[in-house]
Amino acid sequence: MMFTRGFGSFGTFCRGLGAANPGVWIALGTLFVAALVVVIVLSVKKSHKGANSAAAEALKLRFIKGELTEEEYLKMKDVLGK
């Protein structure tokens, strides 16, 4: 009779090493790194968006003060939008 560790008849899932199975730790590490990359990418995009909106606000203020013509404002706004 063979004894296995694991979940009943699913003993082959954790055969031998149980939680010390290297495959489990590799998978958890990969999952952690992927989550970290997603968080970093989203935070960079958010900070970049904030800088762009600040520039658009400054441009709008210059137009309201009369420092820019409507043509200049629209051209610069188009450049910021890209």
Long-range contacts (C-beta under 8 A, 24 or more apart in sequence): 52-80, 55-80, 56-80
